[in-house]
Amino acid sequence: MTRAAPIDRAQNTDAEAPEDVDLAVSLIEEQTKIAQEAVDALRPSALIAYRTILNALPQRTRDALASRRPQLIVLRLASEAWSAPITDAVETITIAICGTSIRMSQHYSPSVIKTGRRGDFTADAILKDLYSETVCCLIGPGDALPDQITPFVDFDHKIGPLSPDDIRGAVIDRFPNASGTWPDELCAEAVAPDVLDLVLRKGVDADDAYRLLRATYIERRAESEPGDQPRLEDLHGYGQAREWGLQLVSDLAAFRAGRITWADVDSGCLLVGPPGTGKTLFAAALAHSAGCAFLPTSYAEWQSSKSGHLGDLMKKMRQVFEDAASHSPSIVFIDEIDTLPARGRATSYDDWWRSITNGLLECLDGASRREGVIILAACNDGRNLDPALVRSGRLDRRFRIELPDEQALAGIIRSHLGNNLADDFVQPIATALAGTTSGADVVRIARDARRIARLAGRDVAGEDLLAAALPPETRPAAVLKRVAIHEAGHAVVYMLFGGAPSSLSIVRDAENGGGVTLEVDEATMEGRRRDIEAMIVPILAGRAAEEIILGSVSAGAGGADSSDLARATTLLMQIEAQLGLGRFLSFGQQVDGVTVEIGLRRLYAEAMMMVARHRGAIAALAQLALEKRVLGRAALEAFAKTHLV
């Protein structure tokens, strides 16, 4: 028997020496060990994010990451609470794919940055990083990707809210031998990632974990279960949009009964307003009241389908309208429609945007549009929409959805906490938060109030609402007294001029420090110099009250662009240089500081005289403010009747 010739490495370069194979196997085993250790170190919420992203990651993106080719990955958060878990998950994914953590540039949208993250979210910054490395953009609810970089997206995926399978997997990971499972009847969406991490932390056994998870579900069940979706009739605020929606509900009933044709149904509108004002809630409630199928969609959803290329995107978009036609009457809700720039106005890739907009226009009223389909769209800024989208017959109705006013806010609070709370608790909070708090914020406040009550083992009380909505007061008594005197000076002098302040607050505010809200009905003003000066004197009366009653003044009237002195100065400069009520008729003249200073001194003297004559009323109102912290319009009107007659 002849023996095989030995391998000649110099002649056979394709062969591998045994030690090379052993080294390769060893490296793979080491990489696998490192990756597993990284996965094992993830907290439960990050582990869920890790699995969700990894399972959705297409092979082409995996291959690109493995070969270190730059990729643009977009992850959309159901809530900002997912920011930290997803950041950890993404780093672990790179370890799992590459065997080591690769350099990745992270960019966070504005709402995510508010959670403490950092990162420039401009198109230039993202594209600059993309030239040399993989970029991951985390986008919070209500935010959008810069238009210029959308064509570069390689992978777009939404994370959260949790599903029952997510919960089951996390519980099994934490308690491999536990016999219980996550009950199907409990709503997994009610569990926030931080709650899951808390419940499944070390030191908690399986029974306690299920008990805590169940308690969280019970707390938020009313907010999360589809069967408990509010009807449009139950919503507060929304103004003309609500009236339009209720009329649409009536018209749909008449259409179903055959009393009117589809041509008589007003079947499209655009909702414009800041994030958190309840535009999606409005659309869902309208569908519930009308008994329609509800199909929410967005550009992000279309773009994330399959490859994300134009053909797949257009198929996904058309599929939504085909589904709506097959379930008519139905409501298609297009969120963040301002992602689509007007044709011809995009700074780059106009052909891409033009094709999508043309396709959407066809869906709105072309062959894909069927009788019985209502189109609602929402955006934060409607100024840059394509004119064809908002012409008659499409999204021709436009409603501005603002932050709720005092009355609407009180109704929203009651809708979440019931009608058993006394007005003495609800009204001051609605007054203090009106114009600055969204419906989404009220959901959080209500949740915090229920948590306080639950921990105390009782039903929600007014004190729980106050504790959740208004921060505890930590300032010294002397500071509080000065704030109360200052704000009471504003309010009393404003009332002496015939005004009706909407509220007076001494609650600390992150931006303004708390203060009286002065409302001026411009429709009743003749626009004379004296009318404008009557606005300036109450503005200066806060400082005057400090000087007259306390004997000294603080810097509370100045220090910011929105301060009392800044507002008074701006109004006086407008009198002199812009409104033709001073020395100049020509617009835009430069006004010297001496002229403005003399005017301010004259009006400040008038404020001092009015404060001196009514110092008793100011002191009484300040004392009332110290007791109540917030006074609404009704309380201020009652005070005026008893102290300023």
C-alpha positions in Angstrom: 0.0 0.0 0.0 1.3 3.3 -1.0 1.1 6.3 1.4 -0.4 9.6 0.4 2.1 12.2 -0.4 2.4 14.9 2.3 0.9 18.3 1.5 3.4 20.7 0.1 2.4 24.1 1.4 4.5 25.9 -1.1 2.7 24.2 -3.9 -0.8 23.9 -2.4 -1.9 27.2 -1.0 -5.6 26.3 -0.7 -5.0 23.7 2.0 -5.2 24.7 5.7 -2.9 23.5 8.3 -4.6 21.8 11.3 -3.4 24.5 13.6 -5.0 27.2 11.4 -8.4 25.3 11.6 -8.0 25.0 15.3 -7.3 28.7 15.6 -10.3 29.6 13.5 -12.6 27.4 15.6 -11.1 28.9 18.7 -11.8 32.4 17.5 -15.4 31.6 16.6 -15.9 30.0 20.0 -14.4 33.0 21.7 -16.6 35.4 19.7 -19.7 33.3 20.5 -18.8 33.4 24.2 -18.3 37.1 24.2 -21.6 37.6 22.3 -23.5 35.4 24.8 -22.0 37.2 27.7 -23.2 40.5 26.3 -26.7 39.1 25.7 -26.8 37.7 29.3 -25.9 41.1 30.7 -28.9 42.8 29.1 -31.7 43.9 31.3 -35.1 42.4 30.4 -36.4 45.4 28.3 -33.1 45.6 26.4 -33.2 41.9 25.8 -36.7 42.3 24.3 -35.4 45.1 22.1 -32.4 43.0 21.1 -34.5 40.1 20.0 -37.1 42.3 18.2 -34.4 44.2 16.2 -32.3 41.1 15.4 -35.3 39.1 14.2 -36.4 41.9 11.9 -33.0 42.7 10.6 -32.7 41.7 6.9 -29.8 39.6 5.8 -28.4 42.3 3.6 -28.1 44.6 6.7 -26.5 41.8 8.7 -24.0 41.2 6.0 -23.2 44.9 5.7 -22.6 45.1 9.5 -20.5 42.0 9.5 -18.3 43.5 6.7 -18.2 46.9 8.5 -19.9 48.7 5.6 -21.7 51.9 6.7 -25.5 51.5 7.2 -28.3 53.9 8.2 -30.5 52.2 10.8 -33.6 54.0 12.0 -35.4 52.8 15.1 -38.7 54.3 16.0 -39.7 54.4 19.7 -43.2 53.8 20.9 -42.2 56.0 23.9 -39.1 57.8 25.0 -38.8 55.2 27.8 -37.3 52.8 25.2 -34.3 55.0 24.5 -31.9 53.4 27.0 -32.9 49.7 26.4 -32.6 50.1 22.6 -29.2 51.8 22.9 -27.9 48.8 24.9 -29.6 46.4 22.5 -28.0 47.9 19.4 -24.5 47.7 20.8 -25.1 44.0 21.7 -26.4 43.3 18.2 -23.1 44.5 16.7 -21.2 42.2 19.1 -23.4 39.3 18.1 -22.9 39.9 14.4 -19.3 41.1 14.4 -17.9 39.4 17.4 -17.0 42.8 18.9 -18.6 46.1 19.4 -18.2 48.2 16.2 -18.1 52.0 16.1 -21.6 53.3 15.6 -22.7 56.9 15.5 -25.9 57.5 17.4 -28.3 60.3 16.7 -31.4 61.1 18.8 -34.5 63.0 17.7 -35.6 66.0 19.8 -38.1 64.2 22.0 -35.5 61.5 22.8 -32.8 64.1 23.6 -35.2 65.5 26.3 -34.7 62.2 28.2 -31.1 63.0 28.7 -29.5 61.6 25.5 -27.3 63.7 23.4 -26.8 63.9 19.6 -27.1 66.2 16.7 -30.2 65.4 14.7 -29.6 67.4 11.6 -29.3 65.9 8.1 -25.8 67.2 7.6 -24.5 65.6 10.8 -26.1 62.3 10.1 -24.8 62.2 6.5 -21.3 63.2 7.6 -21.1 60.3 10.0 -22.6 57.9 7.4 -19.7 58.4 5.0 -17.4 56.5 7.3 -19.4 54.4 9.8 -22.8 52.9 10.6 -25.3 55.4 11.9 -28.3 54.6 14.2 -31.1 57.1 14.6 -33.5 56.8 17.5 -36.7 58.6 16.8 -39.3 59.3 19.5 -43.1 59.6 19.0 -44.1 62.8 17.2 -40.6 63.3 15.7 -39.6 62.7 12.0 -36.5 61.8 10.2 -35.0 64.7 8.2 -36.3 64.6 4.7 -32.8 64.7 3.1 -31.6 61.4 4.6 -34.8 59.3 4.1 -33.5 57.7 0.8 -30.4 56.5 2.5 -32.2 54.4 5.1 -31.2 50.7 5.1 -33.4 49.5 7.9 -36.4 51.2 9.6 -38.2 49.5 12.5 -40.5 50.4 15.3 -39.8 49.2 18.9 -42.6 48.7 21.4 -45.1 48.7 22.9 -44.7 45.2 24.5 -46.6 42.2 23.3 -47.7 39.2 25.4 -45.0 37.1 23.7 -42.4 39.7 24.7 -43.6 39.4 28.4 -43.6 35.6 28.3 -40.1 35.5 26.8 -38.7 37.9 29.4 -40.4 36.0 32.3 -39.0 32.7 31.0 -35.5 34.1 30.7 -35.7 35.4 34.3 -37.5 32.3 35.8 -36.7 29.3 33.5 -38.5 26.9 35.9 -41.6 29.0 36.6 -44.9 27.3 35.8 -46.9 30.5 35.2 -47.4 32.2 31.9 -48.5 35.7 31.0 -52.3 35.6 30.9 -53.7 36.4 27.5 -56.4 38.6 29.0 -53.9 41.1 30.4 -52.7 44.0 28.3 -49.0 43.8 27.8 -48.9 47.3 26.3 -49.6 48.7 29.7 -46.1 47.5 30.9 -43.4 50.1 30.3 -39.8 48.9 29.8 -38.7 50.4 33.2 -41.5 48.6 34.9 -40.5 45.3 33.4 -36.9 45.8 34.5 -38.1 46.6 38.0 -40.4 43.6 38.2 -37.9 41.1 36.9 -35.0 42.4 38.9 -32.9 40.1 41.1 -34.4 39.3 44.4 -38.0 39.1 43.1 -39.5 35.6 42.7 -41.8 34.5 40.0 -45.0 34.9 42.0 -44.1 38.4 43.0 -43.2 39.3 39.4 -46.6 38.2 38.2 -48.4 40.0 41.0 -46.6 43.2 40.2 -47.1 42.9 36.5 -50.8 42.2 37.1 -51.1 45.3 39.3 -49.5 47.4 36.5 -52.0 46.1 34.1 -55.0 46.9 36.3 -53.7 50.4 36.8 -53.6 51.1 33.0 -56.3 48.8 31.7 -58.8 51.6 31.0 -56.2 53.5 28.9 -55.0 50.5 26.9 -57.9 48.1 26.1 -59.3 48.6 22.7 -62.8 48.0 24.0 -62.5 51.0 26.3 -61.5 53.4 23.5 -63.3 56.7 24.1 -65.9 57.9 21.7 -65.7 61.3 20.1 -68.6 62.4 22.3 -66.5 61.7 25.4 -63.5 63.8 24.3 -62.9 67.3 25.6 -61.5 70.2 23.7 -60.8 69.9 19.9 -63.1 72.9 19.1 -64.3 72.9 15.5 -62.6 69.6 14.7 -64.9 67.9 17.2 -68.0 69.6 15.8 -66.9 68.5 12.3 -66.4 64.9 13.5 -69.8 64.7 15.2 -71.4 66.0 12.0 -69.5 63.3 10.1 -70.8 60.6 12.4 -74.4 61.8 11.7 -73.7 62.0 7.9 -72.3 58.4 7.9 -75.5 57.2 9.7 -77.6 58.9 7.0 -75.4 57.4 4.2 -75.8 53.9 5.6 -79.6 54.5 5.8 -79.7 55.6 2.2 -80.9 59.1 3.0 -77.8 60.8 1.4 -75.3 59.8 -1.2 -71.5 59.5 -0.6 -71.1 62.8 -2.5 -72.8 64.5 0.4 -70.3 63.2 3.0 -67.4 65.4 3.9 -64.8 62.7 3.8 -61.4 64.3 4.4 -59.6 66.6 6.9 -56.1 67.6 8.1 -55.3 67.9 11.8 -52.4 70.3 12.6 -50.9 70.7 16.0 -48.0 70.1 18.4 -47.1 66.5 19.6 -49.2 65.1 22.3 -52.4 67.1 21.6 -54.4 63.9 20.7 -54.6 63.9 17.0 -54.4 60.1 16.8 -56.8 59.8 19.7 -59.3 62.1 17.8 -59.1 59.9 14.7 -59.6 56.7 16.7 -62.4 58.1 18.7 -64.1 59.3 15.5 -63.9 55.8 14.0 -65.3 54.3 17.3 -68.3 56.7 17.3 -69.0 56.2 13.6 -68.6 52.4 13.8 -65.9 52.5 11.2 -62.8 50.3 10.7 -59.7 52.3 11.7 -56.6 52.0 9.6 -53.7 54.1 11.0 -50.6 54.4 8.7 -47.7 56.7 8.0 -44.8 57.2 5.6 -42.5 55.4 8.1 -44.7 52.3 7.9 -44.7 52.3 4.1 -40.9 52.8 4.0 -40.2 50.0 6.5 -41.9 47.3 4.4 -39.7 44.7 2.9 -36.7 46.2 1.2 -37.8 49.8 1.8 -37.2 50.6 -1.9 -39.7 52.7 -3.9 -41.6 49.7 -5.4 -42.2 48.0 -2.0 -43.1 51.3 -0.4 -45.7 52.1 -3.0 -47.2 48.6 -2.7 -47.5 49.0 1.0 -49.1 52.4 0.7 -51.7 51.2 -1.9 -52.4 48.1 0.2 -53.6 50.3 3.1 -56.2 52.0 0.8 -57.2 48.6 -0.7 -57.8 47.3 2.8 -59.8 50.4 3.7 -62.0 49.9 0.6 -62.7 46.3 1.5 -63.7 47.3 5.1 -65.8 50.4 4.2 -67.0 52.5 5.7 -63.5 53.0 7.1 -61.2 55.7 8.3 -57.6 55.9 7.0 -55.4 58.0 9.3 -52.1 59.2 7.8 -49.9 60.3 10.6 -46.9 62.7 10.1 -48.0 63.5 6.6 -45.6 66.5 6.6 -42.8 63.9 6.1 -43.7 64.3 2.4 -42.3 67.6 1.1 -44.2 69.4 -1.6 -43.2 68.4 -5.1 -40.4 70.5 -6.4 -39.5 71.8 -3.0 -37.3 69.0 -1.6 -33.7 70.0 -1.2 -32.6 66.6 -2.6 -34.1 63.5 -4.2 -37.1 65.3 -5.5 -37.9 62.4 -7.9 -38.3 60.1 -4.9 -40.7 62.4 -3.1 -42.6 63.3 -6.3 -43.3 59.6 -7.0 -44.6 59.0 -3.5 -46.8 62.1 -3.5 -48.2 61.2 -6.9 -49.0 57.7 -5.7 -50.7 59.1 -2.6 -52.8 61.5 -4.7 -53.9 58.6 -6.8 -54.9 56.7 -3.6 -56.8 59.7 -2.3 -59.1 60.1 -5.3 -58.0 57.8 -8.1 -58.8 54.3 -9.0 -57.7 53.0 -5.6 -60.2 55.2 -3.7 -63.5 53.6 -3.1 -66.8 54.9 -1.8 -67.0 54.7 2.0 -63.3 55.6 2.7 -62.6 58.7 4.9 -59.1 60.1 4.9 -57.8 61.9 8.0 -54.2 63.1 8.1 -52.1 64.7 10.9 -48.9 66.7 11.1 -47.1 69.2 13.4 -46.6 71.8 10.7 -48.9 71.9 7.6 -47.2 74.8 5.8 -45.0 72.7 3.5 -47.6 70.2 2.3 -48.1 69.8 -1.4 -51.0 72.0 -2.5 -52.6 69.1 -4.4 -53.0 67.2 -1.1 -55.1 69.9 0.5 -57.2 71.1 -2.4 -60.9 70.7 -2.5 -62.1 67.1 -2.4 -59.0 65.8 -0.6 -57.7 67.1 2.7 -59.5 70.4 2.2 -60.7 70.8 5.8 -57.9 72.0 8.1 -58.3 72.1 11.9 -55.7 73.4 14.3 -55.5 71.1 17.4 -54.0 73.2 20.3 -53.0 72.3 23.8 -56.2 72.1 25.8 -57.6 75.2 27.6 -58.7 75.3 31.2 -62.2 73.9 30.6 -61.0 71.2 28.3 -58.2 70.2 30.6 -60.6 69.8 33.5 -62.7 67.5 31.4 -59.7 65.4 30.3 -58.7 65.0 34.0 -62.1 63.8 34.9 -62.3 61.4 32.0 -59.2 59.7 33.3 -59.9 59.8 37.0 -63.7 59.9 37.2 -66.2 62.5 38.3 -65.8 62.0 42.1 -63.0 64.5 42.5 -64.1 67.9 43.9 -63.8 71.0 41.8 -61.5 72.4 44.5 -58.8 70.0 43.4 -59.5 69.7 39.6 -60.0 73.3 38.7 -56.8 74.8 40.2 -54.8 72.1 38.4 -56.6 72.7 35.1 -56.0 76.4 35.6 -52.3 76.0 36.4 -51.6 73.7 33.5 -53.9 75.1 30.8 -52.0 76.0 27.6 -48.9 74.1 28.6 -50.0 70.5 29.1 -51.2 68.0 26.5 -53.7 65.2 26.8 -50.7 62.8 26.8 -49.3 64.7 29.8 -52.7 64.3 31.6 -52.5 60.5 31.0 -49.2 60.5 32.8 -50.5 62.6 35.7 -53.5 60.4 36.1 -51.3 57.3 36.1 -49.1 58.9 38.8 -52.1 59.8 40.9 -53.5 56.3 40.7 -50.1 54.9 41.7 -50.0 57.2 44.8 -53.5 56.0 45.8 -52.7 52.4 45.1 -49.6 52.4 47.3 -51.7 54.0 50.0 -54.4 51.3 49.6 -57.3 53.5 48.7 -59.2 55.2 45.9 -57.8 58.2 44.1 -58.3 61.4 46.1 -57.8 65.0 45.3 -54.6 65.2 47.2 -53.2 62.4 45.0 -54.0 64.5 41.9 -52.3 67.6 43.4 -49.2 65.6 44.3 -48.9 64.2 40.8 -49.7 67.4 38.9 -48.1 70.1 40.9 -44.6 69.8 42.2 -44.1 70.1 46.0 -43.1 73.5 47.2 -39.6 73.7 48.5 -38.9 77.4 48.5 -38.5 79.4 51.7 -41.6 81.3 53.1 -40.0 84.7 52.3 -39.5 83.8 48.7 -43.0 82.5 48.3 -44.4 85.7 49.9 -42.5 87.8 47.5 -43.7 85.8 44.5 -47.3 86.0 45.7 -47.1 89.8 46.2 -45.6 90.2 42.8 -48.3 88.2 41.0 -51.1 89.7 43.0 -49.8 93.2 42.0 -50.1 92.1 38.3 -53.6 90.7 38.8 -55.1 93.6 40.9 -53.9 96.4 38.6 -55.0 94.4 35.5 -58.5 94.1 37.1 -58.5 97.8 37.9 -58.1 98.4 34.2 -61.2 96.3 33.5 -59.3 93.1 32.6 -60.1 89.5 33.7 -57.0 87.5 34.4 -57.5 83.9 33.5 -55.4 82.6 36.4 -52.9 83.4 39.1 -50.3 80.9 40.0 -47.3 80.8 42.4 -46.4 77.2 41.4 -42.8 76.9 40.2 -42.6 76.5 36.5 -39.6 75.3 34.6 -39.7 78.1 32.1 -41.5 81.1 33.7 -41.3 80.5 37.4 -45.0 80.7 37.8 -47.2 83.8 37.4 -50.4 85.4 36.5 -51.8 84.9 33.0 -53.0 88.2 31.5 -55.5 87.9 28.7 -56.2 90.9 26.5 -59.2 90.8 24.2 -57.7 92.6 21.2 -61.1 92.7 19.6 -62.3 95.2 22.1 -59.2 97.5 21.8 -59.2 100.5 19.6 -55.4 100.4 19.2 -54.8 103.8 20.7 -51.6 104.6 22.6 -53.5 104.6 25.9 -54.9 101.1 25.1 -51.4 99.8 24.8 -50.1 101.7 27.9 -53.0 100.1 29.8 -51.4 96.8 29.0 -47.9 97.9 30.1 -49.0 99.3 33.6 -50.2 95.9 34.9 -47.0 94.3 33.6 -45.0 96.8 35.7 -47.3 96.4 38.7 -45.6 93.2 39.9 -42.3 95.0 40.6 -44.2 98.0 42.0 -46.0 95.8 44.5 -42.7 94.4 45.8 -41.4 97.9 46.2 -44.5 99.4 47.9 -45.5 96.4 50.2 -42.1 94.7 50.9 -39.9 97.8 50.7 -37.5 96.4 48.2 -37.5 94.8 44.7 -36.1 91.6 43.3 -34.9 90.6 39.9 -38.1 88.8 39.2 -39.3 91.3 36.7 -36.3 90.9 34.5 -33.6 88.5 33.3 -35.2 86.9 30.3 -36.7 87.8 26.9 -40.2 87.0 28.3 -39.8 88.9 31.5 -42.0 91.8 32.6 -39.4 94.4 31.8 -38.7 92.8 28.4 -42.4 92.8 27.5 -43.0 96.3 28.6 -39.9 97.6 26.8 -41.0 95.8 23.6 -44.4 97.3 23.7 -43.1 100.8 24.2 -40.6 100.5 21.4 -43.4 99.4 19.1 -45.4 102.5 20.1 -42.5 104.7 19.2 -41.1 103.0 16.1 -43.7 100.7 14.5 -47.2 101.7 15.3 -47.1 105.4 14.5 -48.2 106.4 18.0 -44.9 108.1 19.1 -42.6 110.7 17.5 -42.3 108.9 14.2 -44.8 108.0 11.5 -42.2 106.1 9.4 -41.9 102.4 10.3 -38.8 100.8 11.7 -37.1 103.9 13.2 -34.4 103.4 15.7 -35.5 104.5 19.1 -32.9 105.7 21.6 -32.8 104.2 25.0 -33.5 107.5 26.8 -36.9 107.8 25.2 -37.9 104.3 26.1 -36.6 104.7 29.7 -38.5 108.0 30.2 -41.7 106.2 29.0 -41.1 103.2 31.3 -40.5 105.5 34.3 -43.7 107.4 33.7 -45.8 104.2 33.4 -44.0 102.7 36.4 -44.9 105.7 38.5 -48.5 105.2 37.5 -48.3 101.5 38.5 -46.8 102.6 41.9 -49.7 105.0 42.6 -52.3 102.3 41.8 -50.5 99.8 44.0 -50.3 102.2 46.9 -54.0 103.0 46.7 -54.9 99.3 46.6 -52.2 97.7 48.7 -54.7 96.1 51.0 -56.4 94.2 48.1 -53.0 93.1 46.8 -52.0 91.8 50.2 -55.3 89.9 50.6 -55.0 88.4 47.1 -51.4 87.4 47.8 -52.5 85.6 51.0 -55.2 83.8 49.1 -52.6 82.7 46.6 -50.3 81.4 49.3 -53.2 79.3 50.6 -54.4 77.9 47.3 -51.2 78.1 45.1 -53.4 78.5 42.0 -56.4 80.7 41.5 -58.7 80.3 38.5 -60.8 82.9 36.6 -63.8 82.3 38.8 -61.9 82.8 42.0 -60.3 86.0 40.7 -63.7 87.3 39.5 -65.2 86.6 43.0 -62.2 88.4 44.6 -62.7 91.4 42.4 -66.3 91.7 43.4 -65.5 91.7 47.1 -62.3 93.8 47.2 -62.3 96.1 44.2 -65.8 97.5 44.0 
